Amino acid sequence: MNVVVVGSVNRDVVARVARIPAPGETVLASGLARTGGGKGANQAVAAARAGAAEVAFVGAVGDDPDGTALRDGLSTDGIDVAGLEVVADATGTALISVADDGENAIVVVAGANAARTRLSESQRAIVGGAQVLVTQLEVPVPLVRAAAAARGDRAWHVLNAAPSSPLVADGNALLAEVDVLVVNEHELRDIAGAAEFDHAVDSLAARLPALVVTLGSRGCLIVVSGARRTVSAHPVTAVDTTGAGDTFCGVFAASLARSGALPGDGALLEVFAEAARVASAAAALAVGRPGAQDAVPTAAEVIARSEESR
């Protein structure tokens, strides 16, 4: 497999509101939608639509209608779901409020996503065939650690540390098993334990082969062996930011797989910068559309948008 994603899959229940309510406040929604989501599943869809030749998803759903529908949705995108197990717990659910300015507030009920802390033998075999392994933290840290241990010696491990709290609670020990860490500014500061941006970047980058910090409308920062590179964002009017980060990660992984680069190679800053440039174009397209998986662009759309930044 070019890209194997180990992570969460959720039924997203999305309410459109004029603004995110304050604590204790009730607001009226203008609409409600039930869509496919979960950071892991979103990233797998993004990698598949970006043109990764082979994408597999490893995770868990419940034995319920949502689980069946979400499995079918991933299959429709050409994703191998042999590693998507059915467990006794209910399929994960995310309750999402999306405001008119595109910002969101999300509460996740993990459900089946929290049911496993180890990989099955068949799941280990799938991960072992990965060129790029992608993980997040909507599943237990021990499961992510098991996936990292199961990957091949020359496979990349890209960790999107979202949410960051499980990593911090684990003492950041997982970082020793990561090749590329992708975080936003909040996650960067939380993991580094530093409020000042440059100090947080330097502190975290010193512990990693590569660090990618997404900066929203300001693009992203890449740090490899102390060398920094900034990639500009594409201008966009935000409709829904829910799946932007996941789209970035999935397309970044697909681009990394397509590059043929391996951990330890030279000129990796250039490889990551190119992957981030394409991923930023994809994220800009996703932000301009409602939904998470529904907003993920196709390879043709990403290519057209990314050419605008050359």
Secondary structure, DSSP 8 states (H G I E B T S, - for coil): --EEEE---EEEEEEEESS---TT----EEEEEEEEE-HHHHHHHHHHHTT-S-EEEEEEEESSHHHHHHHHHHHHTT-EEEEEEEESS--EEEEEEEETTS-EEEEEE-GGGGS-SS--HHHHHHHHT-SEEEE-SSS-HHHHHHHHHHS-TT-EEEEE--SSHHHHHTTTGGGGG-SEEEEEHHHHHHHHT-SSHHHHHHHHHTTSSEEEEE-GGG-EEEEETTEEEEE-------S--TTHHHHHHHHHHHHHHHHT--TT-S-HHHHHHHHHHHHHHHHHHHHTSSSSGGG---HHHHHHHHHTT-
